């Protein structure tokens, strides 16, 4: 079993598609497919069930996924530790950032921080909230900047950095232009641009349906 095979396996798990997994891993689809096939041969059975709409894990795949994720995370932690050891002139700070947070919010802060503390090396990891929390629990990250939909576990400390408002944009001819205020209920029947990969999407949808 090779680490590259594990990385490709996890990419397919996350993307539910060999095509999208190959794109995210910056590898050709035939190479990714061949690596998964070799891994399946080593494991003694199919790991994914292919279909027109994508692919899903088989029972064997579901059994192996947690262990393979742990192996990959531990390998990444070891590699990062080795890199930091070879850069002893700098102190590492590993920060996880939720993938839906705009870079414009954080870039000025990080730039100022680096100017004031040139010996601190910032390492950013952009990922899903569940993945970032898992890495924090494994000491692979020092802190997370996110937008949790639920309170963090009691053994973790949290601090509110800022609040961000949602805005409604419409043209002058829209019926909303005649309203003094717009509540979520008024938006239920309106078509709108939907950001599918936003982690707060379902929370906002549920609020508008109450």
C-alpha positions in Angstrom: 0.0 0.0 0.0 1.4 3.4 -1.0 0.6 6.8 0.5 -0.4 8.0 -3.0 -3.0 5.3 -3.3 -4.5 6.4 0.1 -4.5 10.0 -1.0 -6.4 9.1 -4.2 -8.8 6.8 -2.3 -9.7 9.7 0.1 -10.1 12.1 -2.8 -12.7 9.8 -4.4 -14.4 9.5 -1.0 -14.6 13.2 -0.6 -15.6 14.0 -4.2 -17.8 11.0 -4.9 -16.5 11.0 -8.5 -13.3 9.6 -10.1 -13.3 12.6 -12.5 -13.6 15.3 -9.7 -11.1 13.4 -7.5 -8.5 13.3 -10.3 -8.9 17.1 -10.8 -8.6 17.8 -7.1 -5.5 15.6 -6.8 -4.0 17.2 -10.0 -3.5 13.8 -11.6 -4.9 12.2 -14.8 -8.1 10.1 -14.3 -6.4 6.9 -15.7 -3.6 7.2 -13.2 -6.0 7.7 -10.3 -8.2 4.8 -11.5 -5.2 2.5 -11.9 -3.9 3.4 -8.4 -7.4 2.7 -6.9 -7.5 -0.6 -8.8 -4.1 -1.7 -7.3 -5.3 -0.7 -3.8 -8.5 -2.8 -4.3 -6.3 -5.8 -5.4 -4.2 -5.4 -2.2 -7.3 -5.1 0.0 -9.0 -8.1 -1.7 -12.2 -6.5 -3.0 -13.8 -3.4 -4.6 -13.8 -0.2 -2.5 -16.2 1.8 -4.7 -19.5 1.1 -6.3 -19.5 2.9 -9.7 -22.7 4.4 -11.2 -23.8 7.1 -13.7 -24.3 9.6 -10.9 -20.9 9.1 -9.4 -19.6 6.5 -7.0 -20.0 5.4 -3.4 -18.2 3.3 -0.9 -18.7 -0.5 -0.8 -19.0 -2.2 2.6 -15.2 -2.9 2.4 -14.6 0.7 1.5 -16.6 2.0 4.5 -14.7 -0.4 6.8 -11.3 0.9 5.6 -12.0 4.6 5.3 -11.5 5.7 8.9 -8.2 3.8 9.2 -6.9 5.2 5.9 -7.8 8.7 6.9 -6.0 8.3 10.2 -2.9 6.9 8.4 -2.9 9.8 5.9 -3.3 12.4 8.6 -0.6 10.9 10.7 1.7 10.8 7.7 1.0 14.5 7.0 1.7 15.3 10.6 5.1 13.5 10.5 6.0 15.2 7.2 5.1 18.6 8.6 7.1 17.9 11.8 10.2 17.0 9.7 9.8 20.1 7.6 9.6 22.3 10.8 12.6 20.5 12.3 14.6 21.4 9.3 13.6 25.1 9.7 14.6 25.5 13.3 15.1 29.2 12.8 11.3 29.7 12.6 8.4 28.9 15.0 5.5 27.2 13.2 1.9 28.2 13.7 -0.6 25.8 12.1 -4.0 27.4 11.4 -7.0 25.7 9.9 -9.4 27.9 7.9 -12.9 27.0 6.9 -13.1 26.9 3.1 -16.1 29.2 3.0 -14.4 32.1 4.8 -13.3 34.9 2.4 -9.6 35.3 2.1 -10.0 39.1 2.1 -11.1 39.0 5.7 -7.9 37.2 6.9 -5.1 38.3 4.5 -4.5 41.8 6.1 -4.4 40.3 9.6 -1.9 37.6 8.5 0.2 40.1 6.7 0.4 42.4 9.8 1.1 39.4 12.0 4.0 38.3 9.9 5.5 41.8 9.9 5.3 42.0 13.6 6.5 38.4 14.3 8.9 37.5 11.5 10.1 34.4 13.3 6.6 32.8 13.3 5.9 30.7 10.2 2.2 30.5 9.4 1.0 27.3 7.9 -2.6 27.5 6.6 -4.9 24.5 6.0 -8.1 25.2 4.2 -10.7 22.4 4.6 -14.2 21.4 5.8 -15.2 22.1 9.4 -15.4 18.4 10.4 -11.9 17.7 8.9 -10.4 20.8 10.6 -11.8 19.7 14.0 -10.4 16.3 13.5 -7.0 17.7 12.8 -7.2 20.0 15.8 -8.1 17.0 18.1 -5.0 15.1 16.7 -2.7 18.1 17.4 -2.1 18.6 13.6 -3.4 22.2 14.0 -2.9 24.8 16.6 -6.2 26.7 16.0 -9.1 26.9 13.7 -10.8 30.0 12.2 -14.3 28.9 11.2 -18.0 29.6 11.4 -19.4 26.7 13.5 -23.1 25.8 13.2 -23.0 24.3 16.7 -21.0 25.1 19.9 -17.6 23.4 19.9 -16.8 20.6 22.3 -16.6 21.6 25.9 -12.8 20.8 26.1 -12.0 23.4 23.3 -11.8 27.1 23.9 -13.5 29.5 21.4 -13.5 33.2 20.8 -15.8 35.3 18.5 -13.6 37.3 16.1 -16.2 39.1 14.1 -19.8 38.9 12.9 -20.8 38.8 9.2 -24.2 39.8 7.8 -26.0 38.3 4.9 -27.3 40.7 2.3 -30.1 40.6 -0.3 -29.3 42.1 -3.7 -32.1 42.9 -6.2 -32.8 45.4 -9.0 -35.0 48.5 -8.7 -38.0 46.8 -10.4 -38.2 43.9 -7.9 -41.0 43.8 -5.4 -38.6 43.9 -2.5 -37.8 47.5 -3.4 -41.2 48.5 -2.0 -40.6 46.9 1.4 -39.2 48.6 4.4 -37.5 45.4 5.6 -37.1 41.9 4.1 -37.5 38.8 6.3 -36.5 35.3 5.4 -40.1 34.2 5.0 -40.5 36.7 2.1 -37.6 35.0 0.3 -39.1 31.5 0.2 -40.7 31.7 -3.2 -37.9 33.8 -4.8 -35.4 32.3 -7.2 -31.8 33.1 -6.1 -28.2 32.2 -6.8 -27.2 29.3 -4.5 -23.7 28.6 -3.5 -23.7 24.8 -3.2 -20.4 24.3 -1.5 -21.2 26.7 1.4 -21.1 24.9 4.7 -23.7 27.3 6.1 -26.1 26.7 3.2 -28.4 24.2 4.9 -28.5 26.3 8.1 -29.7 29.3 6.1 -32.2 27.2 4.1 -33.7 25.8 7.3 -34.1 29.3 8.8 -35.9 30.6 5.8 -38.3 27.7 6.0 -39.4 28.2 9.6 
